[in-house]
Amino acid sequence: MSERLPVAPATIPLCGPDDSIELIAGGCRATAREPDRYEWVFAAVHRGLGTWTHLYLVVESRRRGRPEIHLRLVLQGDRLDEARRRAVADWWRPVG
């Protein structure tokens, strides 16, 4: 696990009351300009207007001031397993 815990999902507006969210991967992604940069990948299954699975990249650093949320992938239906595989294969090492 990374030396730092990610921003709590409850503090970022990714999900509604019927949705679920899961931390997939992430950790320190320091750069010369952002030595305290952390990136986290969350998968969310939204069940509001149909069912959709989204992958979100959340970027944190003091330079940015607040977490930035980037939608990285949209899949129709409850496809959490596929989202997990794609996140780990494409971008990140697993957390945990």
Backbone torsions as a table, in degrees:
resi	resn	phi	psi	omega
1	MET	NA	149.0	177.8
2	SER	-62.5	158.1	179.0
3	GLU	-70.6	-6.8	-178.7
4	ARG	-133.9	142.3	178.3
5	LEU	-83.9	148.7	-180.0
6	PRO	-73.2	166.0	172.5
7	VAL	-56.2	139.1	-178.8
8	ALA	-68.0	132.5	180.0
9	PRO	-54.4	-30.0	-179.6
10	ALA	-65.5	-21.4	-177.7
11	THR	-91.4	-4.7	177.0
12	ILE	-121.3	140.0	-169.5
13	PRO	-82.1	65.0	-178.5
14	LEU	-95.7	-28.8	-169.6
15	CYS	-133.1	153.7	172.6
16	GLY	-98.9	-176.6	-174.3
17	PRO	-65.7	-25.7	-180.0
18	ASP	-95.2	-0.1	-176.3
19	ASP	-92.9	164.3	174.0
20	SER	-128.1	152.0	-178.7
21	ILE	-138.3	146.4	-178.2
22	GLU	-142.4	134.5	173.3
23	LEU	-75.6	123.8	-178.1
24	ILE	-98.0	-49.0	-173.8
25	ALA	-163.3	171.1	174.1
26	GLY	144.6	-173.3	-179.9
27	GLY	148.7	-157.4	-176.5
28	CYS	-70.1	131.9	175.3
29	ARG	-133.9	56.8	-175.6
30	ALA	-61.9	143.1	173.5
31	THR	-129.5	171.6	178.4
32	ALA	-61.0	-37.9	-179.1
33	ARG	-82.8	-24.5	-178.3
34	GLU	-133.4	79.3	-177.5
35	PRO	-68.0	-16.6	179.6
36	ASP	-107.6	24.9	-177.6
37	ARG	-75.9	130.6	174.0
38	TYR	-126.0	141.7	178.0
39	GLU	-128.1	137.2	-177.5
40	TRP	-131.6	139.5	177.1
41	VAL	-110.7	122.3	176.9
42	PHE	-114.5	141.8	170.4
43	ALA	-107.8	134.7	179.1
44	ALA	-127.0	137.6	171.7
45	VAL	-107.6	114.1	-178.8
46	HIS	-97.0	133.7	-176.6
47	ARG	-124.6	28.5	-177.9
48	GLY	-81.3	-72.8	179.4
49	LEU	-108.6	78.9	-171.1
50	GLY	86.4	-179.0	-179.9
51	THR	-113.8	127.8	-178.7
52	TRP	-137.0	144.4	174.3
53	THR	-112.1	129.2	-179.4
54	HIS	-123.8	145.3	168.7
55	LEU	-107.2	129.4	178.9
56	TYR	-117.2	137.9	170.0
57	LEU	-102.9	123.6	177.9
58	VAL	-111.5	123.0	-177.3
59	VAL	-111.8	129.6	178.8
60	GLU	-124.4	138.0	168.5
61	SER	-168.7	155.6	178.6
62	ARG	-61.9	-34.2	-179.0
63	ARG	-61.0	-34.6	-178.7
64	ARG	-81.6	-24.7	175.9
65	GLY	86.8	-33.7	178.7
66	ARG	-152.9	160.9	179.5
67	PRO	-61.9	137.4	173.4
68	GLU	-102.5	135.8	-178.2
69	ILE	-113.3	125.3	-179.7
70	HIS	-121.7	125.9	174.2
71	LEU	-79.1	119.4	-174.5
72	ARG	-105.9	-25.0	-176.1
73	LEU	-155.6	140.7	176.8
74	VAL	-126.7	126.3	177.2
75	LEU	-126.9	134.6	178.0
76	GLN	-77.8	135.8	179.1
77	GLY	91.7	-179.9	177.3
78	ASP	-87.0	94.6	-175.6
79	ARG	-124.9	47.9	-177.0
80	LEU	-60.6	-42.4	179.9
81	ASP	-60.6	-43.7	178.2
82	GLU	-64.8	-40.9	178.5
83	ALA	-61.5	-42.5	177.5
84	ARG	-59.0	-49.9	-178.7
85	ARG	-60.0	-44.1	-178.0
86	ARG	-68.2	-38.6	179.0
87	ALA	-62.9	-47.1	-177.7
88	VAL	-69.7	-42.2	-178.5
89	ALA	-68.9	-38.9	-173.6
90	ASP	-85.8	-37.1	-167.9
91	TRP	-126.2	-40.3	-158.7
92	TRP	-137.0	161.9	167.4
93	ARG	-87.6	146.1	-179.6
94	PRO	-63.1	149.9	173.9
95	VAL	-92.4	136.1	174.4
96	GLY	105.2	NA	NA
